Amino acid sequence: MPESDEQVQREVEERTGTCPCIWQIKVVYKVLEGGDIITITGTGSGKSFTYWMVLLYIKHGIVVLVMPLKLLGKQFVNVLAKNDLKAVSMTAVNATNELFKIC
Protein backbone atom coordinates (compact mmCIF):
# COMPACT_ATOMS: atom_id res chain seq x y z
CA MET A 1 0.00 0.00 0.00
CA PRO A 2 1.44 3.39 -0.93
CA GLU A 3 2.36 5.61 2.01
CA SER A 4 1.03 8.93 0.65
CA ASP A 5 -0.87 10.61 -2.17
CA GLU A 6 2.38 12.21 -3.28
CA GLN A 7 4.07 8.81 -3.51
CA VAL A 8 1.25 7.53 -5.74
CA GLN A 9 1.42 10.63 -7.94
CA ARG A 10 5.18 10.26 -8.31
CA GLU A 11 5.14 6.51 -9.02
CA VAL A 12 2.24 6.65 -11.46
CA GLU A 13 3.72 9.60 -13.33
CA GLU A 14 7.10 7.85 -13.57
CA ARG A 15 5.45 4.73 -15.05
CA THR A 16 2.83 6.33 -17.28
CA GLY A 17 3.81 9.93 -17.91
CA THR A 18 0.48 11.05 -16.43
CA CYS A 19 0.06 12.59 -12.98
CA PRO A 20 -3.16 11.32 -11.36
CA CYS A 21 -5.65 13.59 -9.60
CA ILE A 22 -6.36 13.20 -5.88
CA TRP A 23 -9.83 11.71 -6.53
CA GLN A 24 -8.20 9.02 -8.71
CA ILE A 25 -5.73 8.21 -5.94
CA LYS A 26 -8.59 7.90 -3.41
CA VAL A 27 -10.25 5.37 -5.72
CA VAL A 28 -7.00 3.37 -5.88
CA TYR A 29 -6.78 3.28 -2.07
CA LYS A 30 -10.37 2.02 -1.78
CA VAL A 31 -9.77 -0.72 -4.33
CA LEU A 32 -6.55 -1.79 -2.59
CA GLU A 33 -8.45 -1.91 0.72
CA GLY A 34 -10.93 -4.30 -0.92
CA GLY A 35 -13.75 -1.80 -1.19
CA ASP A 36 -16.45 -1.72 -3.80
CA ILE A 37 -16.20 1.37 -5.97
CA ILE A 38 -18.50 3.26 -8.30
CA THR A 39 -17.01 6.31 -10.00
CA ILE A 40 -19.31 8.82 -11.62
CA THR A 41 -17.71 11.62 -13.59
CA GLY A 42 -17.71 13.01 -17.09
CA THR A 43 -16.48 11.30 -20.22
CA GLY A 44 -12.73 11.76 -20.63
CA SER A 45 -12.12 12.70 -17.00
CA GLY A 46 -9.96 9.68 -16.17
CA LYS A 47 -12.19 6.94 -14.76
CA SER A 48 -10.51 4.27 -16.84
CA PHE A 49 -7.07 5.46 -15.74
CA THR A 50 -7.96 4.64 -12.12
CA TYR A 51 -8.86 1.07 -13.05
CA TRP A 52 -5.38 0.23 -14.21
CA MET A 53 -3.47 2.48 -11.78
CA VAL A 54 -4.39 -0.21 -9.24
CA LEU A 55 -2.41 -2.75 -11.28
CA LEU A 56 0.81 -0.91 -10.40
CA TYR A 57 0.25 -1.86 -6.74
CA ILE A 58 -1.14 -5.40 -6.94
CA LYS A 59 1.84 -7.75 -6.84
CA HIS A 60 0.09 -11.12 -7.31
CA GLY A 61 -3.14 -12.30 -8.78
CA ILE A 62 -5.44 -11.56 -11.64
CA VAL A 63 -7.55 -8.47 -12.10
CA VAL A 64 -10.65 -8.59 -14.30
CA LEU A 65 -11.89 -5.32 -15.75
CA VAL A 66 -15.19 -5.38 -17.60
CA MET A 67 -15.17 -2.74 -20.30
CA PRO A 68 -18.31 -1.53 -22.06
CA LEU A 69 -16.54 -1.11 -25.41
CA LYS A 70 -14.24 -3.46 -27.34
CA LEU A 71 -12.17 -0.48 -28.48
CA LEU A 72 -11.58 0.62 -24.89
CA GLY A 73 -10.43 -2.89 -23.99
CA LYS A 74 -7.95 -2.88 -26.87
CA GLN A 75 -6.66 0.54 -25.84
CA PHE A 76 -6.11 -0.73 -22.29
CA VAL A 77 -4.11 -3.69 -23.56
CA ASN A 78 -1.84 -1.36 -25.52
CA VAL A 79 -1.31 1.08 -22.63
CA LEU A 80 -0.67 -1.71 -20.14
CA ALA A 81 1.82 -3.41 -22.47
CA LYS A 82 3.80 -0.16 -22.67
CA ASN A 83 3.99 -0.28 -18.86
CA ASP A 84 5.17 -3.91 -18.73
CA LEU A 85 1.81 -5.19 -17.50
CA LYS A 86 0.25 -8.23 -19.18
CA ALA A 87 -3.33 -7.86 -20.37
CA VAL A 88 -5.75 -9.36 -22.83
CA SER A 89 -8.96 -8.04 -24.34
CA MET A 90 -11.41 -10.92 -24.30
CA THR A 91 -14.36 -10.94 -26.67
CA ALA A 92 -16.75 -13.63 -27.89
CA VAL A 93 -14.40 -14.17 -30.83
CA ASN A 94 -11.28 -15.04 -28.81
CA ALA A 95 -12.79 -16.56 -25.62
CA THR A 96 -11.20 -19.97 -26.12
CA ASN A 97 -9.36 -22.41 -23.85
CA GLU A 98 -6.08 -21.14 -25.33
CA LEU A 99 -6.76 -17.64 -24.01
CA PHE A 100 -7.05 -18.95 -20.45
CA LYS A 101 -3.70 -20.77 -20.37
CA ILE A 102 -1.20 -19.12 -18.03
CA CYS A 103 2.13 -18.34 -19.64
Jmol script that loads the backbone (N, CA, C; Angstrom):
load data "model"
ATOM      1  N   MET A   1       0.846  -1.174   0.000  1.00  0.00           N
ATOM      2  CA  MET A   1       0.000   0.000   0.000  1.00  0.00           C
ATOM      3  C   MET A   1       0.892   1.239   0.000  1.00  0.00           C
ATOM      4  N   PRO A   2       0.642   2.152  -0.896  1.00  0.00           N
ATOM      5  CA  PRO A   2       1.435   3.389  -0.930  1.00  0.00           C
ATOM      6  C   PRO A   2       1.302   4.152   0.379  1.00  0.00           C
ATOM      7  N   GLU A   3       2.349   4.897   0.734  1.00  0.00           N
ATOM      8  CA  GLU A   3       2.355   5.614   2.006  1.00  0.00           C
ATOM      9  C   GLU A   3       1.696   6.987   1.933  1.00  0.00           C
ATOM     10  N   SER A   4       1.608   7.593   0.749  1.00  0.00           N
ATOM     11  CA  SER A   4       1.029   8.931   0.653  1.00  0.00           C
ATOM     12  C   SER A   4       0.504   9.189  -0.755  1.00  0.00           C
ATOM     13  N   ASP A   5      -0.352  10.196  -0.852  1.00  0.00           N
ATOM     14  CA  ASP A   5      -0.870  10.608  -2.167  1.00  0.00           C
ATOM     15  C   ASP A   5       0.278  11.034  -3.073  1.00  0.00           C
ATOM     16  N   GLU A   6       1.240  11.725  -2.499  1.00  0.00           N
ATOM     17  CA  GLU A   6       2.380  12.211  -3.277  1.00  0.00           C
ATOM     18  C   GLU A   6       3.203  11.058  -3.839  1.00  0.00           C
ATOM     19  N   GLN A   7       3.345   9.987  -3.046  1.00  0.00           N
ATOM     20  CA  GLN A   7       4.074   8.808  -3.513  1.00  0.00           C
ATOM     21  C   GLN A   7       3.355   8.198  -4.714  1.00  0.00           C
ATOM     22  N   VAL A   8       2.027   8.080  -4.635  1.00  0.00           N
ATOM     23  CA  VAL A   8       1.253   7.525  -5.744  1.00  0.00           C
ATOM     24  C   VAL A   8       1.409   8.415  -6.978  1.00  0.00           C
ATOM     25  N   GLN A   9       1.273   9.717  -6.810  1.00  0.00           N
ATOM     26  CA  GLN A   9       1.421  10.631  -7.945  1.00  0.00           C
ATOM     27  C   GLN A   9       2.786  10.459  -8.602  1.00  0.00           C
ATOM     28  N   ARG A  10       3.815  10.392  -7.797  1.00  0.00           N
ATOM     29  CA  ARG A  10       5.179  10.262  -8.309  1.00  0.00           C
ATOM     30  C   ARG A  10       5.355   8.934  -9.054  1.00  0.00           C
ATOM     31  N   GLU A  11       4.942   7.837  -8.424  1.00  0.00           N
ATOM     32  CA  GLU A  11       5.137   6.514  -9.024  1.00  0.00           C
ATOM     33  C   GLU A  11       4.318   6.338 -10.304  1.00  0.00           C
ATOM     34  N   VAL A  12       3.085   6.797 -10.280  1.00  0.00           N
ATOM     35  CA  VAL A  12       2.236   6.651 -11.463  1.00  0.00           C
ATOM     36  C   VAL A  12       2.772   7.517 -12.596  1.00  0.00           C
ATOM     37  N   GLU A  13       3.190   8.725 -12.280  1.00  0.00           N
ATOM     38  CA  GLU A  13       3.721   9.600 -13.327  1.00  0.00           C
ATOM     39  C   GLU A  13       5.018   9.044 -13.910  1.00  0.00           C
ATOM     40  N   GLU A  14       5.866   8.450 -13.067  1.00  0.00           N
ATOM     41  CA  GLU A  14       7.103   7.847 -13.568  1.00  0.00           C
ATOM     42  C   GLU A  14       6.804   6.704 -14.529  1.00  0.00           C
ATOM     43  N   ARG A  15       5.775   5.894 -14.221  1.00  0.00           N
ATOM     44  CA  ARG A  15       5.446   4.730 -15.050  1.00  0.00           C
ATOM     45  C   ARG A  15       4.661   5.078 -16.303  1.00  0.00           C
ATOM     46  N   THR A  16       3.776   6.093 -16.196  1.00  0.00           N
ATOM     47  CA  THR A  16       2.826   6.333 -17.278  1.00  0.00           C
ATOM     48  C   THR A  16       2.997   7.672 -17.988  1.00  0.00           C
ATOM     49  N   GLY A  17       3.695   8.598 -17.342  1.00  0.00           N
ATOM     50  CA  GLY A  17       3.809   9.934 -17.909  1.00  0.00           C
ATOM     51  C   GLY A  17       2.619  10.817 -17.591  1.00  0.00           C
ATOM     52  N   THR A  18       1.675  10.303 -16.808  1.00  0.00           N
ATOM     53  CA  THR A  18       0.475  11.054 -16.434  1.00  0.00           C
ATOM     54  C   THR A  18       0.395  11.161 -14.919  1.00  0.00           C
ATOM     55  N   CYS A  19       0.191  12.370 -14.416  1.00  0.00           N
ATOM     56  CA  CYS A  19       0.057  12.589 -12.980  1.00  0.00           C
ATOM     57  C   CYS A  19      -1.421  12.468 -12.595  1.00  0.00           C
ATOM     58  N   PRO A  20      -1.757  11.518 -11.727  1.00  0.00           N
ATOM     59  CA  PRO A  20      -3.158  11.321 -11.361  1.00  0.00           C
ATOM     60  C   PRO A  20      -3.677  12.422 -10.436  1.00  0.00           C
ATOM     61  N   CYS A  21      -4.980  12.644 -10.498  1.00  0.00           N
ATOM     62  CA  CYS A  21      -5.654  13.588  -9.603  1.00  0.00           C
ATOM     63  C   CYS A  21      -5.881  12.916  -8.245  1.00  0.00           C
ATOM     64  N   ILE A  22      -6.137  13.726  -7.233  1.00  0.00           N
ATOM     65  CA  ILE A  22      -6.358  13.198  -5.885  1.00  0.00           C
ATOM     66  C   ILE A  22      -7.568  12.263  -5.852  1.00  0.00           C
ATOM     67  N   TRP A  23      -8.654  12.590  -6.558  1.00  0.00           N
ATOM     68  CA  TRP A  23      -9.827  11.705  -6.535  1.00  0.00           C
ATOM     69  C   TRP A  23      -9.490  10.344  -7.113  1.00  0.00           C
ATOM     70  N   GLN A  24      -8.604  10.298  -8.127  1.00  0.00           N
ATOM     71  CA  GLN A  24      -8.203   9.018  -8.708  1.00  0.00           C
ATOM     72  C   GLN A  24      -7.393   8.205  -7.700  1.00  0.00           C
ATOM     73  N   ILE A  25      -6.549   8.891  -6.959  1.00  0.00           N
ATOM     74  CA  ILE A  25      -5.732   8.211  -5.942  1.00  0.00           C
ATOM     75  C   ILE A  25      -6.627   7.645  -4.844  1.00  0.00           C
ATOM     76  N   LYS A  26      -7.653   8.381  -4.442  1.00  0.00           N
ATOM     77  CA  LYS A  26      -8.587   7.897  -3.409  1.00  0.00           C
ATOM     78  C   LYS A  26      -9.302   6.629  -3.879  1.00  0.00           C
ATOM     79  N   VAL A  27      -9.627   6.574  -5.161  1.00  0.00           N
ATOM     80  CA  VAL A  27     -10.248   5.368  -5.720  1.00  0.00           C
ATOM     81  C   VAL A  27      -9.275   4.195  -5.620  1.00  0.00           C
ATOM     82  N   VAL A  28      -8.015   4.431  -5.965  1.00  0.00           N
ATOM     83  CA  VAL A  28      -6.999   3.375  -5.884  1.00  0.00           C
ATOM     84  C   VAL A  28      -6.892   2.833  -4.459  1.00  0.00           C
ATOM     85  N   TYR A  29      -6.844   3.721  -3.467  1.00  0.00           N
ATOM     86  CA  TYR A  29      -6.776   3.280  -2.070  1.00  0.00           C
ATOM     87  C   TYR A  29      -7.967   2.390  -1.711  1.00  0.00           C
ATOM     88  N   LYS A  30      -9.165   2.803  -2.108  1.00  0.00           N
ATOM     89  CA  LYS A  30     -10.367   2.020  -1.783  1.00  0.00           C
ATOM     90  C   LYS A  30     -10.321   0.635  -2.422  1.00  0.00           C
ATOM     91  N   VAL A  31      -9.875   0.576  -3.660  1.00  0.00           N
ATOM     92  CA  VAL A  31      -9.765  -0.725  -4.330  1.00  0.00           C
ATOM     93  C   VAL A  31      -8.734  -1.599  -3.619  1.00  0.00           C
ATOM     94  N   LEU A  32      -7.587  -1.023  -3.274  1.00  0.00           N
ATOM     95  CA  LEU A  32      -6.545  -1.792  -2.593  1.00  0.00           C
ATOM     96  C   LEU A  32      -6.988  -2.256  -1.209  1.00  0.00           C
ATOM     97  N   GLU A  33      -7.897  -1.517  -0.583  1.00  0.00           N
ATOM     98  CA  GLU A  33      -8.449  -1.908   0.716  1.00  0.00           C
ATOM     99  C   GLU A  33      -9.535  -2.972   0.578  1.00  0.00           C
ATOM    100  N   GLY A  34      -9.907  -3.288  -0.679  1.00  0.00           N
ATOM    101  CA  GLY A  34     -10.930  -4.302  -0.922  1.00  0.00           C
ATOM    102  C   GLY A  34     -12.328  -3.736  -0.998  1.00  0.00           C
ATOM    103  N   GLY A  35     -12.440  -2.426  -1.119  1.00  0.00           N
ATOM    104  CA  GLY A  35     -13.752  -1.798  -1.185  1.00  0.00           C
ATOM    105  C   GLY A  35     -14.392  -1.902  -2.553  1.00  0.00           C
ATOM    106  N   ASP A  36     -15.705  -1.792  -2.553  1.00  0.00           N
ATOM    107  CA  ASP A  36     -16.453  -1.721  -3.802  1.00  0.00           C
ATOM    108  C   ASP A  36     -16.517  -0.257  -4.221  1.00  0.00           C
ATOM    109  N   ILE A  37     -16.306   0.000  -5.491  1.00  0.00           N
ATOM    110  CA  ILE A  37     -16.198   1.374  -5.969  1.00  0.00           C
ATOM    111  C   ILE A  37     -17.127   1.617  -7.151  1.00  0.00           C
ATOM    112  N   ILE A  38     -17.783   2.750  -7.131  1.00  0.00           N
ATOM    113  CA  ILE A  38     -18.497   3.262  -8.299  1.00  0.00           C
ATOM    114  C   ILE A  38     -17.980   4.673  -8.510  1.00  0.00           C
ATOM    115  N   THR A  39     -17.473   4.953  -9.694  1.00  0.00           N
ATOM    116  CA  THR A  39     -17.014   6.310  -9.999  1.00  0.00           C
ATOM    117  C   THR A  39     -17.951   6.914 -11.026  1.00  0.00           C
ATOM    118  N   ILE A  40     -18.407   8.106 -10.723  1.00  0.00           N
ATOM    119  CA  ILE A  40     -19.312   8.821 -11.624  1.00  0.00           C
ATOM    120  C   ILE A  40     -18.683  10.176 -11.917  1.00  0.00           C
ATOM    121  N   THR A  41     -18.297  10.356 -13.154  1.00  0.00           N
ATOM    122  CA  THR A  41     -17.708  11.615 -13.593  1.00  0.00           C
ATOM    123  C   THR A  41     -17.808  11.679 -15.113  1.00  0.00           C
ATOM    124  N   GLY A  42     -17.524  12.807 -15.658  1.00  0.00           N
ATOM    125  CA  GLY A  42     -17.715  13.015 -17.092  1.00  0.00           C
ATOM    126  C   GLY A  42     -16.822  12.163 -17.985  1.00  0.00           C
ATOM    127  N   THR A  43     -17.260  12.001 -19.211  1.00  0.00           N
ATOM    128  CA  THR A  43     -16.476  11.302 -20.224  1.00  0.00           C
ATOM    129  C   THR A  43     -15.134  12.003 -20.403  1.00  0.00           C
ATOM    130  N   GLY A  44     -14.069  11.208 -20.412  1.00  0.00           N
ATOM    131  CA  GLY A  44     -12.733  11.757 -20.628  1.00  0.00           C
ATOM    132  C   GLY A  44     -12.072  12.323 -19.400  1.00  0.00           C
ATOM    133  N   SER A  45     -12.679  12.124 -18.224  1.00  0.00           N
ATOM    134  CA  SER A  45     -12.119  12.704 -16.997  1.00  0.00           C
ATOM    135  C   SER A  45     -11.103  11.808 -16.301  1.00  0.00           C
ATOM    136  N   GLY A  46     -10.981  10.550 -16.727  1.00  0.00           N
ATOM    137  CA  GLY A  46      -9.958   9.676 -16.166  1.00  0.00           C
ATOM    138  C   GLY A  46     -10.449   8.508 -15.342  1.00  0.00           C
ATOM    139  N   LYS A  47     -11.698   8.105 -15.503  1.00  0.00           N
ATOM    140  CA  LYS A  47     -12.193   6.944 -14.758  1.00  0.00           C
ATOM    141  C   LYS A  47     -11.393   5.697 -15.117  1.00  0.00           C
ATOM    142  N   SER A  48     -11.206   5.475 -16.391  1.00  0.00           N
ATOM    143  CA  SER A  48     -10.505   4.271 -16.843  1.00  0.00           C
ATOM    144  C   SER A  48      -9.073   4.232 -16.334  1.00  0.00           C
ATOM    145  N   PHE A  49      -8.443   5.373 -16.250  1.00  0.00           N
ATOM    146  CA  PHE A  49      -7.069   5.459 -15.741  1.00  0.00           C
ATOM    147  C   PHE A  49      -6.981   4.888 -14.331  1.00  0.00           C
ATOM    148  N   THR A  50      -7.990   5.149 -13.500  1.00  0.00           N
ATOM    149  CA  THR A  50      -7.962   4.642 -12.124  1.00  0.00           C
ATOM    150  C   THR A  50      -8.024   3.127 -12.089  1.00  0.00           C
ATOM    151  N   TYR A  51      -8.728   2.524 -13.053  1.00  0.00           N
ATOM    152  CA  TYR A  51      -8.863   1.070 -13.051  1.00  0.00           C
ATOM    153  C   TYR A  51      -7.517   0.391 -13.186  1.00  0.00           C
ATOM    154  N   TRP A  52      -6.660   0.931 -14.044  1.00  0.00           N
ATOM    155  CA  TRP A  52      -5.382   0.229 -14.212  1.00  0.00           C
ATOM    156  C   TRP A  52      -4.259   0.817 -13.391  1.00  0.00           C
ATOM    157  N   MET A  53      -4.462   1.992 -12.751  1.00  0.00           N
ATOM    158  CA  MET A  53      -3.470   2.479 -11.782  1.00  0.00           C
ATOM    159  C   MET A  53      -3.299   1.452 -10.668  1.00  0.00           C
ATOM    160  N   VAL A  54      -4.396   0.814 -10.298  1.00  0.00           N
ATOM    161  CA  VAL A  54      -4.385  -0.206  -9.245  1.00  0.00           C
ATOM    162  C   VAL A  54      -3.403  -1.320  -9.584  1.00  0.00           C
ATOM    163  N   LEU A  55      -3.283  -1.655 -10.864  1.00  0.00           N
ATOM    164  CA  LEU A  55      -2.411  -2.750 -11.281  1.00  0.00           C
ATOM    165  C   LEU A  55      -0.944  -2.493 -10.929  1.00  0.00           C
ATOM    166  N   LEU A  56      -0.569  -1.235 -10.775  1.00  0.00           N
ATOM    167  CA  LEU A  56       0.808  -0.908 -10.401  1.00  0.00           C
ATOM    168  C   LEU A  56       1.117  -1.338  -8.968  1.00  0.00           C
ATOM    169  N   TYR A  57       0.074  -1.557  -8.156  1.00  0.00           N
ATOM    170  CA  TYR A  57       0.255  -1.859  -6.736  1.00  0.00           C
ATOM    171  C   TYR A  57      -0.152  -3.273  -6.339  1.00  0.00           C
ATOM    172  N   ILE A  58      -0.782  -4.008  -7.229  1.00  0.00           N
ATOM    173  CA  ILE A  58      -1.135  -5.397  -6.941  1.00  0.00           C
ATOM    174  C   ILE A  58       0.017  -6.274  -7.418  1.00  0.00           C
ATOM    175  N   LYS A  59       0.636  -6.987  -6.497  1.00  0.00           N
ATOM    176  CA  LYS A  59       1.845  -7.754  -6.835  1.00  0.00           C
ATOM    177  C   LYS A  59       1.545  -9.159  -7.332  1.00  0.00           C
ATOM    178  N   HIS A  60       0.424  -9.751  -6.916  1.00  0.00           N
ATOM    179  CA  HIS A  60       0.094 -11.119  -7.310  1.00  0.00           C
ATOM    180  C   HIS A  60      -1.396 -11.192  -7.617  1.00  0.00           C
ATOM    181  N   GLY A  61      -1.743 -12.081  -8.500  1.00  0.00           N
ATOM    182  CA  GLY A  61      -3.145 -12.300  -8.776  1.00  0.00           C
ATOM    183  C   GLY A  61      -3.560 -11.830 -10.153  1.00  0.00           C
ATOM    184  N   ILE A  62      -4.838 -11.924 -10.369  1.00  0.00           N
ATOM    185  CA  ILE A  62      -5.436 -11.560 -11.645  1.00  0.00           C
ATOM    186  C   ILE A  62      -6.514 -10.516 -11.376  1.00  0.00           C
ATOM    187  N   VAL A  63      -6.538  -9.515 -12.197  1.00  0.00           N
ATOM    188  CA  VAL A  63      -7.555  -8.473 -12.103  1.00  0.00           C
ATOM    189  C   VAL A  63      -8.414  -8.556 -13.351  1.00  0.00           C
ATOM    190  N   VAL A  64      -9.727  -8.550 -13.170  1.00  0.00           N
ATOM    191  CA  VAL A  64     -10.651  -8.590 -14.298  1.00  0.00           C
ATOM    192  C   VAL A  64     -11.352  -7.239 -14.378  1.00  0.00           C
ATOM    193  N   LEU A  65     -11.198  -6.580 -15.499  1.00  0.00           N
ATOM    194  CA  LEU A  65     -11.893  -5.324 -15.754  1.00  0.00           C
ATOM    195  C   LEU A  65     -12.913  -5.565 -16.850  1.00  0.00           C
ATOM    196  N   VAL A  66     -14.150  -5.226 -16.607  1.00  0.00           N
ATOM    197  CA  VAL A  66     -15.193  -5.376 -17.601  1.00  0.00           C
ATOM    198  C   VAL A  66     -15.367  -4.016 -18.267  1.00  0.00           C
ATOM    199  N   MET A  67     -15.117  -3.993 -19.551  1.00  0.00           N
ATOM    200  CA  MET A  67     -15.167  -2.740 -20.302  1.00  0.00           C
ATOM    201  C   MET A  67     -16.428  -2.726 -21.171  1.00  0.00           C
ATOM    202  N   PRO A  68     -17.084  -1.583 -21.268  1.00  0.00           N
ATOM    203  CA  PRO A  68     -18.308  -1.525 -22.062  1.00  0.00           C
ATOM    204  C   PRO A  68     -18.065  -1.510 -23.568  1.00  0.00           C
ATOM    205  N   LEU A  69     -16.841  -1.212 -23.983  1.00  0.00           N
ATOM    206  CA  LEU A  69     -16.542  -1.109 -25.409  1.00  0.00           C
ATOM    207  C   LEU A  69     -15.317  -1.944 -25.766  1.00  0.00           C
ATOM    208  N   LYS A  70     -15.384  -2.665 -26.883  1.00  0.00           N
ATOM    209  CA  LYS A  70     -14.240  -3.457 -27.344  1.00  0.00           C
ATOM    210  C   LYS A  70     -13.036  -2.558 -27.594  1.00  0.00           C
ATOM    211  N   LEU A  71     -13.263  -1.394 -28.177  1.00  0.00           N
ATOM    212  CA  LEU A  71     -12.167  -0.481 -28.479  1.00  0.00           C
ATOM    213  C   LEU A  71     -11.450  -0.047 -27.209  1.00  0.00           C
ATOM    214  N   LEU A  72     -12.196   0.229 -26.151  1.00  0.00           N
ATOM    215  CA  LEU A  72     -11.581   0.625 -24.886  1.00  0.00           C
ATOM    216  C   LEU A  72     -10.727  -0.512 -24.323  1.00  0.00           C
ATOM    217  N   GLY A  73     -11.205  -1.735 -24.431  1.00  0.00           N
ATOM    218  CA  GLY A  73     -10.430  -2.892 -23.987  1.00  0.00           C
ATOM    219  C   GLY A  73      -9.123  -3.020 -24.746  1.00  0.00           C
ATOM    220  N   LYS A  74      -9.167  -2.822 -26.050  1.00  0.00           N
ATOM    221  CA  LYS A  74      -7.947  -2.885 -26.867  1.00  0.00           C
ATOM    222  C   LYS A  74      -6.982  -1.768 -26.503  1.00  0.00           C
ATOM    223  N   GLN A  75      -7.518  -0.573 -26.241  1.00  0.00           N
ATOM    224  CA  GLN A  75      -6.659   0.543 -25.837  1.00  0.00           C
ATOM    225  C   GLN A  75      -5.974   0.234 -24.512  1.00  0.00           C
ATOM    226  N   PHE A  76      -6.699  -0.363 -23.584  1.00  0.00           N
ATOM    227  CA  PHE A  76      -6.109  -0.729 -22.293  1.00  0.00           C
ATOM    228  C   PHE A  76      -4.957  -1.706 -22.479  1.00  0.00           C
ATOM    229  N   VAL A  77      -5.166  -2.705 -23.314  1.00  0.00           N
ATOM    230  CA  VAL A  77      -4.112  -3.694 -23.559  1.00  0.00           C
ATOM    231  C   VAL A  77      -2.848  -2.997 -24.054  1.00  0.00           C
ATOM    232  N   ASN A  78      -2.995  -2.070 -24.975  1.00  0.00           N
ATOM    233  CA  ASN A  78      -1.840  -1.357 -25.520  1.00  0.00           C
ATOM    234  C   ASN A  78      -1.142  -0.510 -24.464  1.00  0.00           C
ATOM    235  N   VAL A  79      -1.904   0.229 -23.678  1.00  0.00           N
ATOM    236  CA  VAL A  79      -1.315   1.080 -22.635  1.00  0.00           C
ATOM    237  C   VAL A  79      -0.618   0.225 -21.577  1.00  0.00           C
ATOM    238  N   LEU A  80      -1.264  -0.852 -21.169  1.00  0.00           N
ATOM    239  CA  LEU A  80      -0.671  -1.709 -20.141  1.00  0.00           C
ATOM    240  C   LEU A  80       0.609  -2.372 -20.648  1.00  0.00           C
ATOM    241  N   ALA A  81       0.625  -2.799 -21.898  1.00  0.00           N
ATOM    242  CA  ALA A  81       1.822  -3.413 -22.469  1.00  0.00           C
ATOM    243  C   ALA A  81       2.997  -2.439 -22.443  1.00  0.00           C
ATOM    244  N   LYS A  82       2.739  -1.171 -22.716  1.00  0.00           N
ATOM    245  CA  LYS A  82       3.799  -0.158 -22.674  1.00  0.00           C
ATOM    246  C   LYS A  82       4.353   0.027 -21.269  1.00  0.00           C
ATOM    247  N   ASN A  83       3.578  -0.394 -20.259  1.00  0.00           N
ATOM    248  CA  ASN A  83       3.992  -0.279 -18.864  1.00  0.00           C
ATOM    249  C   ASN A  83       4.375  -1.630 -18.271  1.00  0.00           C
ATOM    250  N   ASP A  84       4.718  -2.577 -19.142  1.00  0.00           N
ATOM    251  CA  ASP A  84       5.166  -3.910 -18.732  1.00  0.00           C
ATOM    252  C   ASP A  84       4.147  -4.661 -17.876  1.00  0.00           C
ATOM    253  N   LEU A  85       2.873  -4.469 -18.177  1.00  0.00           N
ATOM    254  CA  LEU A  85       1.808  -5.193 -17.499  1.00  0.00           C
ATOM    255  C   LEU A  85       1.078  -6.038 -18.536  1.00  0.00           C
ATOM    256  N   LYS A  86       0.901  -7.326 -18.239  1.00  0.00           N
ATOM    257  CA  LYS A  86       0.250  -8.231 -19.184  1.00  0.00           C
ATOM    258  C   LYS A  86      -1.261  -8.037 -19.127  1.00  0.00           C
ATOM    259  N   ALA A  87      -1.874  -8.014 -20.285  1.00  0.00           N
ATOM    260  CA  ALA A  87      -3.326  -7.857 -20.369  1.00  0.00           C
ATOM    261  C   ALA A  87      -3.833  -8.507 -21.643  1.00  0.00           C
ATOM    262  N   VAL A  88      -5.107  -8.806 -21.643  1.00  0.00           N
ATOM    263  CA  VAL A  88      -5.751  -9.358 -22.830  1.00  0.00           C
ATOM    264  C   VAL A  88      -7.155  -8.766 -22.917  1.00  0.00           C
ATOM    265  N   SER A  89      -7.591  -8.505 -24.110  1.00  0.00           N
ATOM    266  CA  SER A  89      -8.957  -8.042 -24.342  1.00  0.00           C
ATOM    267  C   SER A  89      -9.754  -9.244 -24.819  1.00  0.00           C
ATOM    268  N   MET A  90     -10.640  -9.725 -23.972  1.00  0.00           N
ATOM    269  CA  MET A  90     -11.407 -10.923 -24.302  1.00  0.00           C
ATOM    270  C   MET A  90     -12.751 -10.527 -24.900  1.00  0.00           C
ATOM    271  N   THR A  91     -13.066 -11.139 -26.013  1.00  0.00           N
ATOM    272  CA  THR A  91     -14.358 -10.940 -26.666  1.00  0.00           C
ATOM    273  C   THR A  91     -14.934 -12.315 -26.999  1.00  0.00           C
ATOM    274  N   ALA A  92     -16.139 -12.348 -27.510  1.00  0.00           N
ATOM    275  CA  ALA A  92     -16.753 -13.626 -27.893  1.00  0.00           C
ATOM    276  C   ALA A  92     -15.916 -14.342 -28.949  1.00  0.00           C
ATOM    277  N   VAL A  93     -15.198 -13.592 -29.753  1.00  0.00           N
ATOM    278  CA  VAL A  93     -14.402 -14.169 -30.833  1.00  0.00           C
ATOM    279  C   VAL A  93     -13.184 -14.927 -30.301  1.00  0.00           C
ATOM    280  N   ASN A  94     -12.518 -14.406 -29.270  1.00  0.00           N
ATOM    281  CA  ASN A  94     -11.276 -15.036 -28.806  1.00  0.00           C
ATOM    282  C   ASN A  94     -11.402 -15.723 -27.446  1.00  0.00           C
ATOM    283  N   ALA A  95     -12.590 -15.899 -26.919  1.00  0.00           N
ATOM    284  CA  ALA A  95     -12.792 -16.559 -25.625  1.00  0.00           C
ATOM    285  C   ALA A  95     -12.686 -18.076 -25.796  1.00  0.00           C
ATOM    286  N   THR A  96     -11.460 -18.545 -25.917  1.00  0.00           N
ATOM    287  CA  THR A  96     -11.195 -19.971 -26.117  1.00  0.00           C
ATOM    288  C   THR A  96     -10.368 -20.501 -24.961  1.00  0.00           C
ATOM    289  N   ASN A  97     -10.207 -21.804 -24.902  1.00  0.00           N
ATOM    290  CA  ASN A  97      -9.362 -22.409 -23.854  1.00  0.00           C
ATOM    291  C   ASN A  97      -7.926 -21.912 -23.938  1.00  0.00           C
ATOM    292  N   GLU A  98      -7.441 -21.645 -25.148  1.00  0.00           N
ATOM    293  CA  GLU A  98      -6.079 -21.143 -25.334  1.00  0.00           C
ATOM    294  C   GLU A  98      -5.866 -19.815 -24.604  1.00  0.00           C
ATOM    295  N   LEU A  99      -6.864 -18.964 -24.642  1.00  0.00           N
ATOM    296  CA  LEU A  99      -6.765 -17.644 -24.012  1.00  0.00           C
ATOM    297  C   LEU A  99      -6.556 -17.760 -22.502  1.00  0.00           C
ATOM    298  N   PHE A 100      -7.099 -18.815 -21.902  1.00  0.00           N
ATOM    299  CA  PHE A 100      -7.045 -18.950 -20.455  1.00  0.00           C
ATOM    300  C   PHE A 100      -5.822 -19.692 -19.940  1.00  0.00           C
ATOM    301  N   LYS A 101      -4.930 -20.133 -20.819  1.00  0.00           N
ATOM    302  CA  LYS A 101      -3.697 -20.771 -20.374  1.00  0.00           C
ATOM    303  C   LYS A 101      -2.762 -19.737 -19.806  1.00  0.00           C
ATOM    304  N   ILE A 102      -2.155 -20.036 -18.675  1.00  0.00           N
ATOM    305  CA  ILE A 102      -1.205 -19.122 -18.032  1.00  0.00           C
ATOM    306  C   ILE A 102       0.170 -19.345 -18.620  1.00  0.00           C
ATOM    307  N   CYS A 103       0.781 -18.260 -19.043  1.00  0.00           N
ATOM    308  CA  CYS A 103       2.126 -18.344 -19.638  1.00  0.00           C
ATOM    309  C   CYS A 103       3.171 -18.579 -18.580  1.00  0.00           C
TER     310      CYS A 103
END
end "model"
wireframe off; spacefill off
backbone 0.3
color backbone group
